[in-house]
Structure formats: C-alpha cells, structure tokens
Amino acid sequence: MITRNTVLEKILGYLNHELSRAQLVDWAEEAMHEGEFDPRESLLLSEIVARIGAADVEDFALTWEDLDSILARLGFTAKVLVA
C-alpha cells in the first residue's frame, strides 16, 4: 500500500541521490498503474504521484520548489543539511 511515508521515502531517496530522476519517475508511473493508495488519502497521494510521474516531460521537471511544495502537502517540512 502506498502511504504518505512511501512517497516521502521515494522523494528523500531522490534528493539524497539514492534514486535517479528516471527511477523516481518509473516508480511513480508504476504506482499509478499498479499501486494501491491508502484509502484515507488516495486523492492526495494519487495527485502527488501523478505529478512525480510526469517529471520526465520537460515542461513538468521537478524543481526544488516543486518538491518542497509536495513535501508540505504531505505534512513535512524540508530542511537542507550539508555534510
């Protein structure tokens, strides 16, 4: 089941260079076709995952502002730590 924490983990994986943009987009596209979203939040999660899935189209590239907004919609606040 895809929950807000599932989406958070994928976004963090991308931001931490554990997933490429292509891998993140592939996950989102597969989730839209095959995934089962948490029924309590299916509309929110499906909108966010669909947006991530469109990130392979030039006009829909994911910017920092996009990801920050997505995280806020999920109830999280982004902070940057440089190590």
mmCIF file of the N, C-alpha and C atoms, coordinates in Angstrom:
data_MODEL
# 
_entry.id   MODEL 
# 
loop_
_atom_site.group_PDB 
_atom_site.id 
_atom_site.type_symbol 
_atom_site.label_atom_id 
_atom_site.label_alt_id 
_atom_site.label_comp_id 
_atom_site.label_asym_id 
_atom_site.label_entity_id 
_atom_site.label_seq_id 
_atom_site.pdbx_PDB_ins_code 
_atom_site.Cartn_x 
_atom_site.Cartn_y 
_atom_site.Cartn_z 
_atom_site.occupancy 
_atom_site.B_iso_or_equiv 
_atom_site.pdbx_formal_charge 
_atom_site.auth_seq_id 
_atom_site.auth_comp_id 
_atom_site.auth_asym_id 
_atom_site.auth_atom_id 
_atom_site.pdbx_PDB_model_num 
ATOM 1   N N  . MET A 1 1  ? 0.838  -1.172 0.000   1.00 0.00 ? 1  MET A N  1 
ATOM 2   C CA . MET A 1 1  ? 0.000  0.000  0.000   1.00 0.00 ? 1  MET A CA 1 
ATOM 3   C C  . MET A 1 1  ? 0.892  1.247  0.000   1.00 0.00 ? 1  MET A C  1 
ATOM 4   N N  . ILE A 1 2  ? 0.519  2.203  -0.803  1.00 0.00 ? 2  ILE A N  1 
ATOM 5   C CA . ILE A 1 2  ? 1.280  3.441  -0.903  1.00 0.00 ? 2  ILE A CA 1 
ATOM 6   C C  . ILE A 1 2  ? 0.695  4.449  0.083   1.00 0.00 ? 2  ILE A C  1 
ATOM 7   N N  . THR A 1 3  ? 1.538  4.899  0.994   1.00 0.00 ? 3  THR A N  1 
ATOM 8   C CA . THR A 1 3  ? 1.147  5.866  2.010   1.00 0.00 ? 3  THR A CA 1 
ATOM 9   C C  . THR A 1 3  ? 1.960  7.140  1.831   1.00 0.00 ? 3  THR A C  1 
ATOM 10  N N  . ARG A 1 4  ? 1.669  8.136  2.639   1.00 0.00 ? 4  ARG A N  1 
ATOM 11  C CA . ARG A 1 4  ? 2.458  9.370  2.570   1.00 0.00 ? 4  ARG A CA 1 
ATOM 12  C C  . ARG A 1 4  ? 3.914  9.084  2.920   1.00 0.00 ? 4  ARG A C  1 
ATOM 13  N N  . ASN A 1 5  ? 4.170  8.129  3.795   1.00 0.00 ? 5  ASN A N  1 
ATOM 14  C CA . ASN A 1 5  ? 5.560  7.782  4.131   1.00 0.00 ? 5  ASN A CA 1 
ATOM 15  C C  . ASN A 1 5  ? 6.263  7.099  2.964   1.00 0.00 ? 5  ASN A C  1 
ATOM 16  N N  . THR A 1 6  ? 5.536  6.317  2.193   1.00 0.00 ? 6  THR A N  1 
ATOM 17  C CA . THR A 1 6  ? 6.107  5.699  0.992   1.00 0.00 ? 6  THR A CA 1 
ATOM 18  C C  . THR A 1 6  ? 6.586  6.779  0.031   1.00 0.00 ? 6  THR A C  1 
ATOM 19  N N  . VAL A 1 7  ? 5.728  7.776  -0.204  1.00 0.00 ? 7  VAL A N  1 
ATOM 20  C CA . VAL A 1 7  ? 6.072  8.870  -1.119  1.00 0.00 ? 7  VAL A CA 1 
ATOM 21  C C  . VAL A 1 7  ? 7.245  9.663  -0.552  1.00 0.00 ? 7  VAL A C  1 
ATOM 22  N N  . LEU A 1 8  ? 7.218  9.932  0.744   1.00 0.00 ? 8  LEU A N  1 
ATOM 23  C CA . LEU A 1 8  ? 8.326  10.647 1.386   1.00 0.00 ? 8  LEU A CA 1 
ATOM 24  C C  . LEU A 1 8  ? 9.643  9.906  1.189   1.00 0.00 ? 8  LEU A C  1 
ATOM 25  N N  . GLU A 1 9  ? 9.650  8.601  1.403   1.00 0.00 ? 9  GLU A N  1 
ATOM 26  C CA . GLU A 1 9  ? 10.875 7.806  1.247   1.00 0.00 ? 9  GLU A CA 1 
ATOM 27  C C  . GLU A 1 9  ? 11.406 7.891  -0.187  1.00 0.00 ? 9  GLU A C  1 
ATOM 28  N N  . LYS A 1 10 ? 10.529 7.857  -1.169  1.00 0.00 ? 10 LYS A N  1 
ATOM 29  C CA . LYS A 1 10 ? 10.966 7.946  -2.567  1.00 0.00 ? 10 LYS A CA 1 
ATOM 30  C C  . LYS A 1 10 ? 11.545 9.324  -2.869  1.00 0.00 ? 10 LYS A C  1 
ATOM 31  N N  . ILE A 1 11 ? 10.899 10.374 -2.393  1.00 0.00 ? 11 ILE A N  1 
ATOM 32  C CA . ILE A 1 11 ? 11.416 11.727 -2.617  1.00 0.00 ? 11 ILE A CA 1 
ATOM 33  C C  . ILE A 1 11 ? 12.763 11.901 -1.927  1.00 0.00 ? 11 ILE A C  1 
ATOM 34  N N  . LEU A 1 12 ? 12.880 11.431 -0.705  1.00 0.00 ? 12 LEU A N  1 
ATOM 35  C CA . LEU A 1 12 ? 14.160 11.524 0.006   1.00 0.00 ? 12 LEU A CA 1 
ATOM 36  C C  . LEU A 1 12 ? 15.236 10.716 -0.710  1.00 0.00 ? 12 LEU A C  1 
ATOM 37  N N  . GLY A 1 13 ? 14.883 9.566  -1.228  1.00 0.00 ? 13 GLY A N  1 
ATOM 38  C CA . GLY A 1 13 ? 15.839 8.779  -1.999  1.00 0.00 ? 13 GLY A CA 1 
ATOM 39  C C  . GLY A 1 13 ? 16.357 9.552  -3.203  1.00 0.00 ? 13 GLY A C  1 
ATOM 40  N N  . TYR A 1 14 ? 15.462 10.259 -3.856  1.00 0.00 ? 14 TYR A N  1 
ATOM 41  C CA . TYR A 1 14 ? 15.861 11.083 -4.999  1.00 0.00 ? 14 TYR A CA 1 
ATOM 42  C C  . TYR A 1 14 ? 16.744 12.242 -4.542  1.00 0.00 ? 14 TYR A C  1 
ATOM 43  N N  . LEU A 1 15 ? 16.332 12.953 -3.518  1.00 0.00 ? 15 LEU A N  1 
ATOM 44  C CA . LEU A 1 15 ? 17.105 14.107 -3.042  1.00 0.00 ? 15 LEU A CA 1 
ATOM 45  C C  . LEU A 1 15 ? 18.477 13.709 -2.504  1.00 0.00 ? 15 LEU A C  1 
ATOM 46  N N  . ASN A 1 16 ? 18.578 12.499 -1.962  1.00 0.00 ? 16 ASN A N  1 
ATOM 47  C CA . ASN A 1 16 ? 19.848 12.006 -1.420  1.00 0.00 ? 16 ASN A CA 1 
ATOM 48  C C  . ASN A 1 16 ? 20.657 11.220 -2.448  1.00 0.00 ? 16 ASN A C  1 
ATOM 49  N N  . HIS A 1 17 ? 20.258 11.294 -3.707  1.00 0.00 ? 17 HIS A N  1 
ATOM 50  C CA . HIS A 1 17 ? 20.963 10.654 -4.826  1.00 0.00 ? 17 HIS A CA 1 
ATOM 51  C C  . HIS A 1 17 ? 21.031 9.130  -4.707  1.00 0.00 ? 17 HIS A C  1 
ATOM 52  N N  . GLU A 1 18 ? 20.047 8.567  -4.033  1.00 0.00 ? 18 GLU A N  1 
ATOM 53  C CA . GLU A 1 18 ? 19.936 7.112  -3.970  1.00 0.00 ? 18 GLU A CA 1 
ATOM 54  C C  . GLU A 1 18 ? 19.083 6.595  -5.122  1.00 0.00 ? 18 GLU A C  1 
ATOM 55  N N  . LEU A 1 19 ? 18.246 7.469  -5.679  1.00 0.00 ? 19 LEU A N  1 
ATOM 56  C CA . LEU A 1 19 ? 17.420 7.168  -6.846  1.00 0.00 ? 19 LEU A CA 1 
ATOM 57  C C  . LEU A 1 19 ? 17.675 8.250  -7.891  1.00 0.00 ? 19 LEU A C  1 
ATOM 58  N N  . SER A 1 20 ? 17.747 7.855  -9.125  1.00 0.00 ? 20 SER A N  1 
ATOM 59  C CA . SER A 1 20 ? 17.834 8.846  -10.199 1.00 0.00 ? 20 SER A CA 1 
ATOM 60  C C  . SER A 1 20 ? 16.436 9.399  -10.455 1.00 0.00 ? 20 SER A C  1 
ATOM 61  N N  . ARG A 1 21 ? 16.373 10.496 -11.205 1.00 0.00 ? 21 ARG A N  1 
ATOM 62  C CA . ARG A 1 21 ? 15.066 11.037 -11.576 1.00 0.00 ? 21 ARG A CA 1 
ATOM 63  C C  . ARG A 1 21 ? 14.287 9.989  -12.365 1.00 0.00 ? 21 ARG A C  1 
ATOM 64  N N  . ALA A 1 22 ? 14.967 9.288  -13.271 1.00 0.00 ? 22 ALA A N  1 
ATOM 65  C CA . ALA A 1 22 ? 14.301 8.254  -14.067 1.00 0.00 ? 22 ALA A CA 1 
ATOM 66  C C  . ALA A 1 22 ? 13.713 7.160  -13.176 1.00 0.00 ? 22 ALA A C  1 
ATOM 67  N N  . GLN A 1 23 ? 14.451 6.750  -12.150 1.00 0.00 ? 23 GLN A N  1 
ATOM 68  C CA . GLN A 1 23 ? 13.950 5.725  -11.234 1.00 0.00 ? 23 GLN A CA 1 
ATOM 69  C C  . GLN A 1 23 ? 12.739 6.223  -10.444 1.00 0.00 ? 23 GLN A C  1 
ATOM 70  N N  . LEU A 1 24 ? 12.794 7.483  -10.017 1.00 0.00 ? 24 LEU A N  1 
ATOM 71  C CA . LEU A 1 24 ? 11.667 8.073  -9.289  1.00 0.00 ? 24 LEU A CA 1 
ATOM 72  C C  . LEU A 1 24 ? 10.434 8.133  -10.189 1.00 0.00 ? 24 LEU A C  1 
ATOM 73  N N  . VAL A 1 25 ? 10.624 8.582  -11.413 1.00 0.00 ? 25 VAL A N  1 
ATOM 74  C CA . VAL A 1 25 ? 9.512  8.668  -12.364 1.00 0.00 ? 25 VAL A CA 1 
ATOM 75  C C  . VAL A 1 25 ? 8.969  7.275  -12.668 1.00 0.00 ? 25 VAL A C  1 
ATOM 76  N N  . ASP A 1 26 ? 9.842  6.306  -12.885 1.00 0.00 ? 26 ASP A N  1 
ATOM 77  C CA . ASP A 1 26 ? 9.397  4.935  -13.156 1.00 0.00 ? 26 ASP A CA 1 
ATOM 78  C C  . ASP A 1 26 ? 8.560  4.396  -12.001 1.00 0.00 ? 26 ASP A C  1 
ATOM 79  N N  . TRP A 1 27 ? 9.023  4.634  -10.771 1.00 0.00 ? 27 TRP A N  1 
ATOM 80  C CA . TRP A 1 27 ? 8.263  4.192  -9.601  1.00 0.00 ? 27 TRP A CA 1 
ATOM 81  C C  . TRP A 1 27 ? 6.876  4.834  -9.606  1.00 0.00 ? 27 TRP A C  1 
ATOM 82  N N  . ALA A 1 28 ? 6.831  6.140  -9.846  1.00 0.00 ? 28 ALA A N  1 
ATOM 83  C CA . ALA A 1 28 ? 5.553  6.857  -9.813  1.00 0.00 ? 28 ALA A CA 1 
ATOM 84  C C  . ALA A 1 28 ? 4.613  6.357  -10.907 1.00 0.00 ? 28 ALA A C  1 
ATOM 85  N N  . GLU A 1 29 ? 5.143  6.146  -12.094 1.00 0.00 ? 29 GLU A N  1 
ATOM 86  C CA . GLU A 1 29 ? 4.306  5.644  -13.189 1.00 0.00 ? 29 GLU A CA 1 
ATOM 87  C C  . GLU A 1 29 ? 3.758  4.259  -12.867 1.00 0.00 ? 29 GLU A C  1 
ATOM 88  N N  . GLU A 1 30 ? 4.609  3.403  -12.324 1.00 0.00 ? 30 GLU A N  1 
ATOM 89  C CA . GLU A 1 30 ? 4.156  2.060  -11.944 1.00 0.00 ? 30 GLU A CA 1 
ATOM 90  C C  . GLU A 1 30 ? 3.125  2.134  -10.822 1.00 0.00 ? 30 GLU A C  1 
ATOM 91  N N  . ALA A 1 31 ? 3.359  3.023  -9.857  1.00 0.00 ? 31 ALA A N  1 
ATOM 92  C CA . ALA A 1 31 ? 2.417  3.178  -8.744  1.00 0.00 ? 31 ALA A CA 1 
ATOM 93  C C  . ALA A 1 31 ? 1.046  3.636  -9.244  1.00 0.00 ? 31 ALA A C  1 
ATOM 94  N N  . MET A 1 32 ? 1.032  4.501  -10.246 1.00 0.00 ? 32 MET A N  1 
ATOM 95  C CA . MET A 1 32 ? -0.248 4.960  -10.784 1.00 0.00 ? 32 MET A CA 1 
ATOM 96  C C  . MET A 1 32 ? -1.008 3.832  -11.472 1.00 0.00 ? 32 MET A C  1 
ATOM 97  N N  . HIS A 1 33 ? -0.284 2.914  -12.088 1.00 0.00 ? 33 HIS A N  1 
ATOM 98  C CA . HIS A 1 33 ? -0.932 1.822  -12.812 1.00 0.00 ? 33 HIS A CA 1 
ATOM 99  C C  . HIS A 1 33 ? -1.262 0.634  -11.919 1.00 0.00 ? 33 HIS A C  1 
ATOM 100 N N  . GLU A 1 34 ? -0.363 0.343  -10.987 1.00 0.00 ? 34 GLU A N  1 
ATOM 101 C CA . GLU A 1 34 ? -0.484 -0.897 -10.226 1.00 0.00 ? 34 GLU A CA 1 
ATOM 102 C C  . GLU A 1 34 ? -0.696 -0.698 -8.732  1.00 0.00 ? 34 GLU A C  1 
ATOM 103 N N  . GLY A 1 35 ? -0.384 0.490  -8.254  1.00 0.00 ? 35 GLY A N  1 
ATOM 104 C CA . GLY A 1 35 ? -0.359 0.713  -6.816  1.00 0.00 ? 35 GLY A CA 1 
ATOM 105 C C  . GLY A 1 35 ? -1.727 0.844  -6.180  1.00 0.00 ? 35 GLY A C  1 
ATOM 106 N N  . GLU A 1 36 ? -1.734 0.514  -4.915  1.00 0.00 ? 36 GLU A N  1 
ATOM 107 C CA . GLU A 1 36 ? -2.932 0.688  -4.102  1.00 0.00 ? 36 GLU A CA 1 
ATOM 108 C C  . GLU A 1 36 ? -2.616 1.795  -3.103  1.00 0.00 ? 36 GLU A C  1 
ATOM 109 N N  . PHE A 1 37 ? -3.353 2.885  -3.185  1.00 0.00 ? 37 PHE A N  1 
ATOM 110 C CA . PHE A 1 37 ? -3.117 4.025  -2.316  1.00 0.00 ? 37 PHE A CA 1 
ATOM 111 C C  . PHE A 1 37 ? -3.914 3.883  -1.025  1.00 0.00 ? 37 PHE A C  1 
ATOM 112 N N  . ASP A 1 38 ? -3.337 4.412  0.037   1.00 0.00 ? 38 ASP A N  1 
ATOM 113 C CA . ASP A 1 38 ? -4.032 4.447  1.320   1.00 0.00 ? 38 ASP A CA 1 
ATOM 114 C C  . ASP A 1 38 ? -5.404 5.074  1.082   1.00 0.00 ? 38 ASP A C  1 
ATOM 115 N N  . PRO A 1 39 ? -6.481 4.346  1.362   1.00 0.00 ? 39 PRO A N  1 
ATOM 116 C CA . PRO A 1 39 ? -7.815 4.849  1.030   1.00 0.00 ? 39 PRO A CA 1 
ATOM 117 C C  . PRO A 1 39 ? -8.173 6.154  1.748   1.00 0.00 ? 39 PRO A C  1 
ATOM 118 N N  . ARG A 1 40 ? -7.575 6.405  2.888   1.00 0.00 ? 40 ARG A N  1 
ATOM 119 C CA . ARG A 1 40 ? -7.868 7.639  3.618   1.00 0.00 ? 40 ARG A CA 1 
ATOM 120 C C  . ARG A 1 40 ? -7.271 8.863  2.932   1.00 0.00 ? 40 ARG A C  1 
ATOM 121 N N  . GLU A 1 41 ? -6.272 8.642  2.056   1.00 0.00 ? 41 GLU A N  1 
ATOM 122 C CA . GLU A 1 41 ? -5.575 9.753  1.418   1.00 0.00 ? 41 GLU A CA 1 
ATOM 123 C C  . GLU A 1 41 ? -5.364 9.515  -0.075  1.00 0.00 ? 41 GLU A C  1 
ATOM 124 N N  . SER A 1 42 ? -6.196 8.701  -0.670  1.00 0.00 ? 42 SER A N  1 
ATOM 125 C CA . SER A 1 42 ? -5.947 8.288  -2.052  1.00 0.00 ? 42 SER A CA 1 
ATOM 126 C C  . SER A 1 42 ? -5.958 9.465  -3.028  1.00 0.00 ? 42 SER A C  1 
ATOM 127 N N  . LEU A 1 43 ? -6.822 10.443 -2.845  1.00 0.00 ? 43 LEU A N  1 
ATOM 128 C CA . LEU A 1 43 ? -6.865 11.576 -3.770  1.00 0.00 ? 43 LEU A CA 1 
ATOM 129 C C  . LEU A 1 43 ? -5.569 12.381 -3.689  1.00 0.00 ? 43 LEU A C  1 
ATOM 130 N N  . LEU A 1 44 ? -5.143 12.746 -2.504  1.00 0.00 ? 44 LEU A N  1 
ATOM 131 C CA . LEU A 1 44 ? -3.895 13.499 -2.315  1.00 0.00 ? 44 LEU A CA 1 
ATOM 132 C C  . LEU A 1 44 ? -2.709 12.722 -2.862  1.00 0.00 ? 44 LEU A C  1 
ATOM 133 N N  . LEU A 1 45 ? -2.585 11.472 -2.472  1.00 0.00 ? 45 LEU A N  1 
ATOM 134 C CA . LEU A 1 45 ? -1.435 10.671 -2.880  1.00 0.00 ? 45 LEU A CA 1 
ATOM 135 C C  . LEU A 1 45 ? -1.417 10.428 -4.384  1.00 0.00 ? 45 LEU A C  1 
ATOM 136 N N  . SER A 1 46 ? -2.566 10.162 -4.974  1.00 0.00 ? 46 SER A N  1 
ATOM 137 C CA . SER A 1 46 ? -2.581 9.924  -6.416  1.00 0.00 ? 46 SER A CA 1 
ATOM 138 C C  . SER A 1 46 ? -2.248 11.203 -7.188  1.00 0.00 ? 46 SER A C  1 
ATOM 139 N N  . GLU A 1 47 ? -2.677 12.368 -6.697  1.00 0.00 ? 47 GLU A N  1 
ATOM 140 C CA . GLU A 1 47 ? -2.308 13.634 -7.353  1.00 0.00 ? 47 GLU A CA 1 
ATOM 141 C C  . GLU A 1 47 ? -0.803 13.853 -7.298  1.00 0.00 ? 47 GLU A C  1 
ATOM 142 N N  . ILE A 1 48 ? -0.211 13.608 -6.142  1.00 0.00 ? 48 ILE A N  1 
ATOM 143 C CA . ILE A 1 48 ? 1.230  13.816 -5.965  1.00 0.00 ? 48 ILE A CA 1 
ATOM 144 C C  . ILE A 1 48 ? 2.023  12.818 -6.799  1.00 0.00 ? 48 ILE A C  1 
ATOM 145 N N  . VAL A 1 49 ? 1.641  11.562 -6.748  1.00 0.00 ? 49 VAL A N  1 
ATOM 146 C CA . VAL A 1 49 ? 2.359  10.535 -7.501  1.00 0.00 ? 49 VAL A CA 1 
ATOM 147 C C  . VAL A 1 49 ? 2.222  10.781 -9.006  1.00 0.00 ? 49 VAL A C  1 
ATOM 148 N N  . ALA A 1 50 ? 1.053  11.218 -9.450  1.00 0.00 ? 50 ALA A N  1 
ATOM 149 C CA . ALA A 1 50 ? 0.877  11.547 -10.862 1.00 0.00 ? 50 ALA A CA 1 
ATOM 150 C C  . ALA A 1 50 ? 1.796  12.697 -11.262 1.00 0.00 ? 50 ALA A C  1 
ATOM 151 N N  . ARG A 1 51 ? 1.948  13.691 -10.401 1.00 0.00 ? 51 ARG A N  1 
ATOM 152 C CA . ARG A 1 51 ? 2.837  14.821 -10.680 1.00 0.00 ? 51 ARG A CA 1 
ATOM 153 C C  . ARG A 1 51 ? 4.278  14.349 -10.798 1.00 0.00 ? 51 ARG A C  1 
ATOM 154 N N  . ILE A 1 52 ? 4.697  13.477 -9.904  1.00 0.00 ? 52 ILE A N  1 
ATOM 155 C CA . ILE A 1 52 ? 6.055  12.930 -9.959  1.00 0.00 ? 52 ILE A CA 1 
ATOM 156 C C  . ILE A 1 52 ? 6.230  12.119 -11.237 1.00 0.00 ? 52 ILE A C  1 
ATOM 157 N N  . GLY A 1 53 ? 5.217  11.363 -11.609 1.00 0.00 ? 53 GLY A N  1 
ATOM 158 C CA . GLY A 1 53 ? 5.286  10.543 -12.811 1.00 0.00 ? 53 GLY A CA 1 
ATOM 159 C C  . GLY A 1 53 ? 5.411  11.351 -14.088 1.00 0.00 ? 53 GLY A C  1 
ATOM 160 N N  . ALA A 1 54 ? 5.008  12.616 -14.054 1.00 0.00 ? 54 ALA A N  1 
ATOM 161 C CA . ALA A 1 54 ? 5.107  13.477 -15.231 1.00 0.00 ? 54 ALA A CA 1 
ATOM 162 C C  . ALA A 1 54 ? 6.455  14.186 -15.314 1.00 0.00 ? 54 ALA A C  1 
ATOM 163 N N  . ALA A 1 55 ? 7.345  13.937 -14.375 1.00 0.00 ? 55 ALA A N  1 
ATOM 164 C CA . ALA A 1 55 ? 8.617  14.673 -14.299 1.00 0.00 ? 55 ALA A CA 1 
ATOM 165 C C  . ALA A 1 55 ? 9.593  14.309 -15.409 1.00 0.00 ? 55 ALA A C  1 
ATOM 166 N N  . ASP A 1 56 ? 9.255  13.344 -16.239 1.00 0.00 ? 56 ASP A N  1 
ATOM 167 C CA . ASP A 1 56 ? 10.135 13.032 -17.360 1.00 0.00 ? 56 ASP A CA 1 
ATOM 168 C C  . ASP A 1 56 ? 9.791  13.849 -18.597 1.00 0.00 ? 56 ASP A C  1 
ATOM 169 N N  . VAL A 1 57 ? 8.793  14.704 -18.486 1.00 0.00 ? 57 VAL A N  1 
ATOM 170 C CA . VAL A 1 57 ? 8.414  15.625 -19.555 1.00 0.00 ? 57 VAL A CA 1 
ATOM 171 C C  . VAL A 1 57 ? 9.033  16.976 -19.220 1.00 0.00 ? 57 VAL A C  1 
ATOM 172 N N  . GLU A 1 58 ? 9.698  17.580 -20.196 1.00 0.00 ? 58 GLU A N  1 
ATOM 173 C CA . GLU A 1 58 ? 10.452 18.809 -19.948 1.00 0.00 ? 58 GLU A CA 1 
ATOM 174 C C  . GLU A 1 58 ? 9.624  19.894 -19.254 1.00 0.00 ? 58 GLU A C  1 
ATOM 175 N N  . ASP A 1 59 ? 8.392  20.060 -19.649 1.00 0.00 ? 59 ASP A N  1 
ATOM 176 C CA . ASP A 1 59 ? 7.553  21.099 -19.060 1.00 0.00 ? 59 ASP A CA 1 
ATOM 177 C C  . ASP A 1 59 ? 7.137  20.797 -17.621 1.00 0.00 ? 59 ASP A C  1 
ATOM 178 N N  . PHE A 1 60 ? 7.370  19.588 -17.163 1.00 0.00 ? 60 PHE A N  1 
ATOM 179 C CA . PHE A 1 60 ? 6.967  19.189 -15.821 1.00 0.00 ? 60 PHE A CA 1 
ATOM 180 C C  . PHE A 1 60 ? 8.146  18.731 -14.969 1.00 0.00 ? 60 PHE A C  1 
ATOM 181 N N  . ALA A 1 61 ? 9.336  19.213 -15.270 1.00 0.00 ? 61 ALA A N  1 
ATOM 182 C CA . ALA A 1 61 ? 10.513 18.837 -14.493 1.00 0.00 ? 61 ALA A CA 1 
ATOM 183 C C  . ALA A 1 61 ? 10.300 19.184 -13.017 1.00 0.00 ? 61 ALA A C  1 
ATOM 184 N N  . LEU A 1 62 ? 10.880 18.396 -12.136 1.00 0.00 ? 62 LEU A N  1 
ATOM 185 C CA . LEU A 1 62 ? 10.747 18.636 -10.701 1.00 0.00 ? 62 LEU A CA 1 
ATOM 186 C C  . LEU A 1 62 ? 11.804 19.626 -10.232 1.00 0.00 ? 62 LEU A C  1 
ATOM 187 N N  . THR A 1 63 ? 11.371 20.771 -9.758  1.00 0.00 ? 63 THR A N  1 
ATOM 188 C CA . THR A 1 63 ? 12.290 21.751 -9.191  1.00 0.00 ? 63 THR A CA 1 
ATOM 189 C C  . THR A 1 63 ? 12.306 21.586 -7.680  1.00 0.00 ? 63 THR A C  1 
ATOM 190 N N  . TRP A 1 64 ? 13.248 22.256 -7.053  1.00 0.00 ? 64 TRP A N  1 
ATOM 191 C CA . TRP A 1 64 ? 13.292 22.245 -5.590  1.00 0.00 ? 64 TRP A CA 1 
ATOM 192 C C  . TRP A 1 64 ? 11.963 22.769 -5.036  1.00 0.00 ? 64 TRP A C  1 
ATOM 193 N N  . GLU A 1 65 ? 11.431 23.824 -5.643  1.00 0.00 ? 65 GLU A N  1 
ATOM 194 C CA . GLU A 1 65 ? 10.169 24.400 -5.194  1.00 0.00 ? 65 GLU A CA 1 
ATOM 195 C C  . GLU A 1 65 ? 9.026  23.389 -5.321  1.00 0.00 ? 65 GLU A C  1 
ATOM 196 N N  . ASP A 1 66 ? 9.029  22.625 -6.398  1.00 0.00 ? 66 ASP A N  1 
ATOM 197 C CA . ASP A 1 66 ? 8.004  21.584 -6.573  1.00 0.00 ? 66 ASP A CA 1 
ATOM 198 C C  . ASP A 1 66 ? 8.087  20.554 -5.454  1.00 0.00 ? 66 ASP A C  1 
ATOM 199 N N  . LEU A 1 67 ? 9.292  20.081 -5.203  1.00 0.00 ? 67 LEU A N  1 
ATOM 200 C CA . LEU A 1 67 ? 9.468  19.060 -4.163  1.00 0.00 ? 67 LEU A CA 1 
ATOM 201 C C  . LEU A 1 67 ? 9.141  19.608 -2.782  1.00 0.00 ? 67 LEU A C  1 
ATOM 202 N N  . ASP A 1 68 ? 9.530  20.846 -2.513  1.00 0.00 ? 68 ASP A N  1 
ATOM 203 C CA . ASP A 1 68 ? 9.211  21.480 -1.236  1.00 0.00 ? 68 ASP A CA 1 
ATOM 204 C C  . ASP A 1 68 ? 7.699  21.578 -1.059  1.00 0.00 ? 68 ASP A C  1 
ATOM 205 N N  . SER A 1 69 ? 7.005  21.954 -2.124  1.00 0.00 ? 69 SER A N  1 
ATOM 206 C CA . SER A 1 69 ? 5.551  22.048 -2.083  1.00 0.00 ? 69 SER A CA 1 
ATOM 207 C C  . SER A 1 69 ? 4.910  20.672 -1.877  1.00 0.00 ? 69 SER A C  1 
ATOM 208 N N  . ILE A 1 70 ? 5.418  19.672 -2.565  1.00 0.00 ? 70 ILE A N  1 
ATOM 209 C CA . ILE A 1 70 ? 4.900  18.306 -2.408  1.00 0.00 ? 70 ILE A CA 1 
ATOM 210 C C  . ILE A 1 70 ? 5.090  17.839 -0.971  1.00 0.00 ? 70 ILE A C  1 
ATOM 211 N N  . LEU A 1 71 ? 6.273  18.051 -0.422  1.00 0.00 ? 71 LEU A N  1 
ATOM 212 C CA . LEU A 1 71 ? 6.531  17.645 0.958   1.00 0.00 ? 71 LEU A CA 1 
ATOM 213 C C  . LEU A 1 71 ? 5.592  18.362 1.925   1.00 0.00 ? 71 LEU A C  1 
ATOM 214 N N  . ALA A 1 72 ? 5.341  19.641 1.690   1.00 0.00 ? 72 ALA A N  1 
ATOM 215 C CA . ALA A 1 72 ? 4.422  20.401 2.543   1.00 0.00 ? 72 ALA A CA 1 
ATOM 216 C C  . ALA A 1 72 ? 3.008  19.824 2.456   1.00 0.00 ? 72 ALA A C  1 
ATOM 217 N N  . ARG A 1 73 ? 2.577  19.458 1.267   1.00 0.00 ? 73 ARG A N  1 
ATOM 218 C CA . ARG A 1 73 ? 1.246  18.855 1.102   1.00 0.00 ? 73 ARG A CA 1 
ATOM 219 C C  . ARG A 1 73 ? 1.142  17.528 1.850   1.00 0.00 ? 73 ARG A C  1 
ATOM 220 N N  . LEU A 1 74 ? 2.277  16.853 1.976   1.00 0.00 ? 74 LEU A N  1 
ATOM 221 C CA . LEU A 1 74 ? 2.310  15.590 2.713   1.00 0.00 ? 74 LEU A CA 1 
ATOM 222 C C  . LEU A 1 74 ? 2.434  15.801 4.220   1.00 0.00 ? 74 LEU A C  1 
ATOM 223 N N  . GLY A 1 75 ? 2.641  17.059 4.633   1.00 0.00 ? 75 GLY A N  1 
ATOM 224 C CA . GLY A 1 75 ? 2.751  17.362 6.058   1.00 0.00 ? 75 GLY A CA 1 
ATOM 225 C C  . GLY A 1 75 ? 4.166  17.405 6.579   1.00 0.00 ? 75 GLY A C  1 
ATOM 226 N N  . PHE A 1 76 ? 5.147  17.512 5.685   1.00 0.00 ? 76 PHE A N  1 
ATOM 227 C CA . PHE A 1 76 ? 6.546  17.526 6.083   1.00 0.00 ? 76 PHE A CA 1 
ATOM 228 C C  . PHE A 1 76 ? 7.182  18.864 5.721   1.00 0.00 ? 76 PHE A C  1 
ATOM 229 N N  . THR A 1 77 ? 8.230  19.217 6.428   1.00 0.00 ? 77 THR A N  1 
ATOM 230 C CA . THR A 1 77 ? 8.988  20.422 6.159   1.00 0.00 ? 77 THR A CA 1 
ATOM 231 C C  . THR A 1 77 ? 10.384 20.021 5.713   1.00 0.00 ? 77 THR A C  1 
ATOM 232 N N  . ALA A 1 78 ? 10.819 20.549 4.587   1.00 0.00 ? 78 ALA A N  1 
ATOM 233 C CA . ALA A 1 78 ? 12.151 20.230 4.068   1.00 0.00 ? 78 ALA A CA 1 
ATOM 234 C C  . ALA A 1 78 ? 13.202 21.096 4.755   1.00 0.00 ? 78 ALA A C  1 
ATOM 235 N N  . LYS A 1 79 ? 14.298 20.479 5.137   1.00 0.00 ? 79 LYS A N  1 
ATOM 236 C CA . LYS A 1 79 ? 15.452 21.166 5.670   1.00 0.00 ? 79 LYS A CA 1 
ATOM 237 C C  . LYS A 1 79 ? 16.673 20.619 4.963   1.00 0.00 ? 79 LYS A C  1 
ATOM 238 N N  . VAL A 1 80 ? 17.629 21.474 4.672   1.00 0.00 ? 80 VAL A N  1 
ATOM 239 C CA . VAL A 1 80 ? 18.825 21.034 3.971   1.00 0.00 ? 80 VAL A CA 1 
ATOM 240 C C  . VAL A 1 80 ? 19.968 20.916 4.965   1.00 0.00 ? 80 VAL A C  1 
ATOM 241 N N  . LEU A 1 81 ? 20.655 19.796 4.920   1.00 0.00 ? 81 LEU A N  1 
ATOM 242 C CA . LEU A 1 81 ? 21.828 19.556 5.757   1.00 0.00 ? 81 LEU A CA 1 
ATOM 243 C C  . LEU A 1 81 ? 22.980 19.209 4.814   1.00 0.00 ? 81 LEU A C  1 
ATOM 244 N N  . VAL A 1 82 ? 24.051 19.927 4.926   1.00 0.00 ? 82 VAL A N  1 
ATOM 245 C CA . VAL A 1 82 ? 25.216 19.665 4.097   1.00 0.00 ? 82 VAL A CA 1 
ATOM 246 C C  . VAL A 1 82 ? 26.249 18.969 4.962   1.00 0.00 ? 82 VAL A C  1 
ATOM 247 N N  . ALA A 1 83 ? 26.730 17.830 4.488   1.00 0.00 ? 83 ALA A N  1 
ATOM 248 C CA . ALA A 1 83 ? 27.698 17.070 5.284   1.00 0.00 ? 83 ALA A CA 1 
ATOM 249 C C  . ALA A 1 83 ? 29.003 16.934 4.523   1.00 0.00 ? 83 ALA A C  1 
# 
